[in-house]
Amino acid sequence: MLQNQIKKLRLELGISQNELAKRAGYSHEFISQVERGVKTPSLKTLKKIAFGLNVCPSFLITTNQISKETEDSLTKEIKLNLSNLSIDELKVLRDLVLCLSKSKVSPIPDEII
């Protein structure tokens, strides 16, 4: 899950929630809520948190677990949800897809930040 990935990476970097909050531009309380699954970050917020962790945002949402979902069901679900996004969220999503296609663990390219 997303919150587990954020916490895991933060701990691997050896930084506190306070430090991640400073790097990402959010409060310690917000980072804590995200890590506990109380809050779900928007795509824009996810991008800032990834920047604070020095990883591509797609790395936070990519897991090594094999999903039982089929490509068709995933594509259908994504298409349904795209219509609910604002133009700014669609741009962030585009940047995430580009980043994912380039590398899963590389730092965020400057042009995306």
Stockholm file with secondary structure:
# STOCKHOLM 1.0

chainA/1-113         MLQNQIKKLRLELGISQNELAKRAGYSHEFISQVERGVKTPSLKTLKKIAFGLNVCPSFLITTNQISKETEDSLTKEIKLNLSNLSIDELKVLRDLVLCLSKSKVSPIPDEII
#=GR chainA/1-113 SS CHHHHHHHHHHHHTCCHHHHHHHHTSCHHHHHHHHHTSSCCCHHHHHHHHHHHTSCHHHHHCCSSCCSCCHHHHHHHHHHHHTTSCHHHHHHHHHHHHHHHHCSSSCCCTTTC
#=GC SS_cons         CHHHHHHHHHHHHTCCHHHHHHHHTSCHHHHHHHHHTSSCCCHHHHHHHHHHHTSCHHHHHCCSSCCSCCHHHHHHHHHHHHTTSCHHHHHHHHHHHHHHHHCSSSCCCTTTC
//
